[in-house]
């Protein structure tokens, strides 16, 4: 088993490709990197003798099948909605596959078929989901081994920029799939508080934030993930009264993002008429009521209950929402228009560094004393290519691929990385690359 196909050479791929190439000679791997952006794939291969770059559009069925048929292991870093396109072919062609995104209901339906064919489908090998699974399970299992009774579990994750840029009032840039950022939080968030289910609809999600203190960074803000209860069974938290997962941002981000939601700019359900002909200014004009003597910006500010020069309005202005520049996207939804605009404004420059932050807070009872364990990770990237995000996504996938080839992982069917035989040594190896959690236990009332 020495032919590895990696589909996708985008933002999150650099560290994985580098890890696989660094181990390619020892394991006799031949690494094929396929992407619609051939230059990006070539750049990541960087002339390595055991690497090869090729062009691939996953919607080109015959091309996709041809590449998959020649692989022993398939790794997909595609956007989540495209994983199925790869998974169906892997089933037909009897190929194991590793993906980085959430396992969807459709993917779960393939799990039985994969098991029947003695194939491994490994999902959720990213940051969140992914490293959050491994690190949370590690802490929970460790506490339980000491005899602790778990009382509360809270976990927060954020992909941020390492150094705030005064020219960017949002203090945010893309380090992962832009589409997922724009659509984040849609639906109704749910979590458990004092044994009571709590729900937050999308319309209120970015208004009901929490403050989370991170050592060395100060206070960040967190909005609640759509389904904090999805992994109670995996984590062994079925009878725990408090379960919550959240996404971290720098202060001020959430209230400004809420303004975009209230305006309707994250709506992906309808096309904007003549979106290729109108300007951003005209687009905003369509959302605001007509008032004589007031500019579009003033009317939008009034609609949001903001002063025209408020921090929120300054963020919207900085994005370019009031420019008299054509959108130039035919039949585009508001969400797509917003994504297109953000891609222009939130690109991580080559010399910029990103920052990944993760914090678990676990309250527990041990020997009659109530305590809290915090496990915190802060990791900065090297530059705009070899980011912290790509390292945290790429290393677990690479390590898992290595274990799979060595037959240290023998499970079949569909799985996520909560098995101790993988996450324990994987976390130890990741520490060699700087992915290390700082732990602290303290008494609480």
C-alpha positions in Angstrom: 0.0 0.0 0.0 2.1 2.9 -1.2 0.0 5.0 -3.6 -1.7 7.9 -1.7 -4.1 10.3 -3.5 -4.7 13.6 -1.8 -7.6 15.5 -3.4 -7.5 19.2 -2.6 -4.4 21.5 -2.3 -6.1 24.5 -0.7 -5.7 26.5 2.5 -5.6 23.4 4.8 -3.4 21.1 2.8 0.2 22.3 3.1 1.2 20.6 6.4 -0.4 17.3 5.4 1.4 17.2 2.0 4.6 18.1 3.7 4.2 15.4 6.4 3.4 12.7 3.8 6.4 13.7 1.6 8.7 13.8 4.6 7.7 10.2 5.3 7.4 9.1 1.7 10.9 7.5 1.4 10.7 5.6 4.6 7.3 4.1 3.7 7.8 4.0 0.0 4.8 6.2 -0.6 4.1 7.9 -3.9 2.0 11.0 -3.3 -0.4 12.3 -5.9 -1.9 15.7 -5.2 -5.0 16.6 -7.3 -6.7 19.9 -7.6 -8.4 22.2 -10.1 -5.5 24.7 -9.3 -2.6 22.8 -10.8 -0.1 25.5 -9.8 -1.2 25.2 -6.2 -0.7 21.4 -6.2 2.8 21.8 -7.8 3.8 24.4 -5.2 2.9 22.1 -2.4 4.8 19.2 -4.0 7.8 21.5 -4.5 9.6 19.1 -6.8 9.8 16.2 -4.4 10.8 13.0 -6.2 8.0 11.0 -4.6 5.3 13.6 -5.3 3.3 14.4 -8.3 0.7 17.1 -9.0 -2.3 16.6 -11.4 -5.3 18.6 -12.4 -8.7 17.3 -11.2 -12.3 18.5 -11.2 -14.1 16.1 -8.9 -17.3 16.6 -10.9 -15.5 15.1 -13.9 -16.6 11.5 -13.1 -14.2 9.6 -15.4 -11.2 11.6 -14.4 -12.0 11.2 -10.7 -12.6 7.4 -11.0 -9.4 7.0 -12.9 -7.3 8.6 -10.2 -9.1 6.8 -7.3 -8.7 3.5 -9.0 -5.0 3.8 -9.0 -4.7 4.8 -5.3 -4.3 2.5 -2.3 -5.5 5.3 0.1 -7.6 8.4 -0.7 -7.5 11.5 1.4 -10.0 14.3 0.6 -9.6 17.9 1.8 -12.4 19.1 -0.4 -15.2 21.3 0.9 -17.6 19.2 3.0 -20.4 19.0 0.3 -18.0 17.4 -2.2 -16.7 14.5 0.1 -19.6 12.3 -1.0 -18.6 12.6 -4.7 -15.3 10.9 -3.6 -16.8 8.5 -1.1 -19.3 7.0 -3.6 -16.4 6.1 -6.0 -14.3 4.8 -3.1 -17.1 2.4 -2.3 -17.4 1.2 -5.9 -13.7 0.9 -6.3 -12.9 -0.6 -2.9 -10.7 2.2 -1.6 -10.3 3.4 2.0 -10.8 7.1 2.5 -10.0 9.8 5.1 -11.9 13.1 5.2 -11.4 16.3 7.2 -15.0 17.5 7.6 -18.2 16.6 9.5 -19.6 13.2 8.8 -23.0 13.9 7.2 -26.1 11.7 7.4 -25.4 10.7 3.8 -21.9 9.6 4.7 -23.1 7.7 7.7 -25.4 5.8 5.3 -22.3 4.6 3.5 -20.8 3.3 6.7 -22.5 -0.1 6.6 -21.5 -0.7 3.0 -17.9 0.3 3.8 -17.8 -2.2 6.7 -19.4 -4.9 4.5 -16.6 -4.3 2.0 -14.0 -4.2 4.9 -13.1 -0.7 4.0 -12.2 2.1 6.4 -14.0 5.5 6.0 -12.4 7.9 8.5 -14.1 11.2 9.0 -13.8 14.4 11.0 -10.0 14.5 10.9 -9.8 18.3 11.1 -9.6 20.9 13.8 -13.2 21.0 14.9 -14.2 18.4 14.3 -11.0 16.4 14.8 -8.4 17.6 17.3 -11.3 18.6 19.6 -12.4 14.9 19.6 -8.9 13.6 20.4 -7.9 16.1 23.0 -11.3 16.1 24.8 -11.4 12.3 24.9 -7.8 12.3 26.2 -8.7 14.6 29.1 -12.0 12.9 29.9 -10.5 9.4 29.9 -7.6 10.6 32.0 -9.9 12.1 34.7 -12.1 9.0 34.7 -9.1 6.7 35.2 -8.3 8.8 38.3 -11.9 8.1 39.6 -13.3 11.5 38.8 -17.0 12.1 38.2 -17.6 14.5 35.3 -20.0 17.3 36.1 -19.6 19.7 33.2 -17.9 19.8 29.8 -17.3 23.0 27.8 -15.1 23.2 24.7 -14.2 26.2 22.6 -12.2 26.4 19.3 -11.2 29.3 17.0 -9.2 29.8 13.9 -7.9 33.4 14.2 -5.1 35.7 13.0 -2.0 35.7 15.2 -1.5 39.5 15.2 -4.3 41.9 15.0 -4.1 44.3 12.0 -5.1 47.9 12.6 -6.1 48.1 8.9 -8.6 45.2 9.4 -11.2 46.2 11.9 -12.7 42.7 11.9 -9.4 41.1 13.2 -10.2 38.1 11.1 -9.1 36.4 7.9 -9.8 33.1 6.2 -7.7 30.2 7.2 -10.2 27.5 6.2 -13.2 27.1 3.8 -14.8 30.6 3.3 -18.1 29.1 2.4 -18.3 27.4 5.9 -17.5 30.7 7.6 -20.3 32.5 5.8 -22.8 29.8 6.6 -21.6 29.1 10.1 -24.3 28.9 12.8 -27.2 28.6 10.5 -30.0 26.5 12.0 -30.7 26.4 15.7 -27.9 26.0 18.2 -28.6 23.6 21.2 -26.7 22.8 24.3 -27.3 21.5 27.9 -27.3 23.8 30.9 -28.1 22.3 34.4 -29.9 19.4 32.8 -32.1 21.7 30.7 -32.0 21.9 26.9 -31.2 25.4 25.7 -31.9 26.6 22.1 -30.6 29.7 20.3 -32.1 30.4 16.8 -29.7 31.7 14.2 -31.3 35.1 14.3 -30.1 35.5 17.9 -26.9 33.4 17.9 -24.3 36.1 17.5 -26.1 38.3 20.0 -25.9 35.7 22.8 -22.1 35.2 23.1 -20.0 34.2 26.0 -16.6 35.5 27.2 -13.8 33.0 27.3 -10.5 33.9 28.9 -7.4 32.5 27.2 -4.0 32.7 28.9 -1.8 35.1 27.0 -4.6 36.4 24.8 -7.1 37.8 27.3 -10.8 37.6 26.8 -12.2 36.2 23.5 -15.9 35.9 22.6 -17.7 32.6 21.7 -20.9 31.8 19.9 -22.5 28.4 20.5 -22.0 25.7 18.0 -25.1 24.4 16.2 -25.2 21.1 18.0 -23.2 20.8 21.1 -24.9 17.5 22.0 -23.8 15.6 18.9 -20.9 13.9 20.6 -22.3 13.1 24.0 -22.2 9.4 23.3 -18.7 9.5 21.8 -17.4 11.4 24.8 -19.4 9.4 27.4 -21.3 12.5 28.5 -24.9 11.1 28.3 -25.7 11.8 31.9 -23.7 15.1 32.3 -25.9 18.1 33.2 -23.8 20.7 31.3 -22.5 20.2 27.8 -21.5 23.1 25.5 -19.3 23.7 22.5 -18.5 27.1 21.0 -16.5 29.0 18.3 -14.0 31.7 19.4 -13.5 35.1 17.8 -11.8 38.3 18.8 -14.1 40.8 20.7 -16.3 42.8 18.4 -16.5 40.3 15.6 -19.8 38.7 16.6 -21.9 41.9 16.9 -20.7 43.0 13.4 -21.4 39.5 12.0 -24.9 39.8 13.6 -25.4 43.0 11.6 -24.8 41.0 8.3 -27.3 38.4 9.5 -29.9 41.0 10.3 -29.5 42.6 6.9 -30.0 39.2 5.3 -26.6 39.0 3.7 -25.9 35.4 4.8 -29.0 34.1 3.1 -28.2 31.4 0.6 -31.8 30.6 -0.5 -32.6 33.1 -3.3 -30.7 34.7 -6.2 -30.4 38.4 -6.3 -32.0 39.8 -9.5 -29.4 41.2 -11.9 -26.7 40.6 -9.4 -24.0 40.8 -12.1 -25.2 44.3 -13.1 -25.9 46.1 -9.8 -23.3 47.6 -7.5 -22.8 46.9 -3.8 -24.2 50.3 -3.1 -27.4 49.4 -5.0 -27.5 46.1 -3.2 -27.5 47.8 0.1 -30.0 50.3 -1.1 -32.4 47.5 -1.8 -32.3 46.4 1.8 -33.0 49.9 3.2 -36.2 51.9 3.2 -36.4 55.1 1.1 -35.9 58.3 3.1 -35.4 61.7 1.5 -32.1 63.3 2.3 -30.5 60.3 3.8 -27.7 58.3 2.2 -27.8 54.5 1.8 -25.2 54.2 4.6 -27.3 56.3 6.9 -30.5 54.3 6.2 -28.7 51.0 6.8 -27.3 52.4 10.1 -30.8 53.3 11.1 -32.1 49.9 10.1 -29.5 48.3 12.4 -30.0 50.8 15.2 -26.5 52.1 14.8 -24.8 55.5 14.5 -23.4 56.0 11.0 -19.9 56.0 12.4 -20.2 53.3 14.9 -17.7 50.4 15.1 -20.2 48.1 13.4 -20.9 50.5 10.6 -17.1 51.1 10.2 -16.7 47.3 9.7 -19.4 47.2 7.1 -17.9 50.1 5.3 -14.4 48.6 5.3 -15.8 45.5 3.6 -16.9 47.7 0.7 -20.6 47.2 1.1 -21.3 50.8 0.1 -19.0 51.1 -2.8 -20.4 51.9 -6.3 -18.6 48.9 -7.8 -20.4 46.2 -9.7 -20.8 42.8 -8.0 -20.2 41.0 -11.3 -21.7 37.7 -10.1 -24.7 36.4 -12.2 -27.6 34.9 -10.3 -25.8 35.0 -7.0 -27.4 34.5 -3.6 -26.6 37.1 -0.9 -24.4 34.5 0.8 -22.4 34.0 -2.3 -22.0 37.8 -2.9 -20.8 38.2 0.7 -18.4 35.3 0.3 -17.0 36.8 -2.9 -16.5 40.1 -1.1 -14.9 38.6 1.9 -12.5 36.6 -0.2 -11.2 39.9 -1.5 -10.9 41.5 2.0 -10.0 38.5 4.2 -7.1 36.9 2.3 -4.2 35.8 4.6 -1.1 37.4 3.1 2.0 35.3 2.5 3.9 36.8 5.4 1.0 36.8 7.9 0.5 34.2 10.6 -2.7 32.6 11.8 -3.6 31.4 15.3 -5.5 28.3 16.4 -7.0 28.4 19.9 -8.7 25.5 21.7 -9.8 25.3 25.3 -11.6 22.5 27.2 -13.2 23.3 30.6 -14.1 20.1 32.5 -15.7 20.3 36.0 -15.4 17.2 38.0 -15.7 15.7 41.5 -12.8 13.8 42.9 -12.2 12.6 46.5 -15.1 14.8 47.6 -13.6 18.0 46.1 -15.0 19.9 43.2 -12.4 20.9 40.7 -12.0 22.2 37.2 -9.5 21.1 34.6 -8.6 23.4 31.7 -6.6 22.2 28.7 -5.6 25.0 26.4 -3.9 25.1 23.0 -2.6 28.2 21.3 -0.6 27.6 18.1 0.7 30.1 15.6 1.4 29.4 12.0 4.7 29.8 10.2 3.3 32.0 7.4 0.3 32.3 5.1 0.9 28.9 3.5 2.1 26.7 6.4 -0.6 27.8 8.7 -1.5 26.6 12.2 -4.8 25.5 10.7 -3.1 23.4 8.1 -0.8 21.8 10.7 -3.6 20.8 13.0 -5.7 19.4 10.1 -2.8 17.8 8.3 -0.8 16.2 11.1 -3.6 13.9 12.4 -4.5 12.8 8.9 -0.8 12.1 8.1 -0.3 10.2 11.4 -3.5 8.2 10.8 -2.4 7.3 7.3 0.9 6.1 8.7 -0.8 4.0 11.3 -3.2 2.6 8.7 -0.3 1.6 6.4 1.5 -0.1 9.4 -1.8 -1.9 10.2 -1.9 -0.4 13.7 -5.4 0.7 12.8 -7.6 -2.2 11.7 -11.1 -1.0 12.2 -13.6 -1.1 9.3 -16.6 0.9 8.4 -17.1 4.6 9.2 -15.4 6.2 12.3 -14.3 9.4 13.8 -11.1 9.8 15.8 -12.2 8.9 19.3 -10.4 5.6 19.6 -7.7 5.6 22.3 -5.3 3.4 20.3 -5.1 6.3 17.8 -5.6 9.6 19.6 -3.2 8.8 22.5 0.0 8.2 20.4 -1.2 10.8 17.8 -1.4 13.5 20.4 2.1 12.5 21.7 3.5 12.8 18.2 1.8 16.1 17.5 3.6 17.6 20.5 6.8 17.2 18.6 5.4 19.7 16.1 4.3 22.2 18.8 0.7 21.0 19.1 0.7 20.8 22.9 -2.0 21.6 25.5 -1.3 23.3 28.7 -3.3 21.8 31.6 -4.4 23.3 34.9 -6.5 21.9 37.7 -8.0 24.1 40.4 -10.6 23.9 43.1 -13.9 25.5 42.4 -17.0 26.2 44.6 
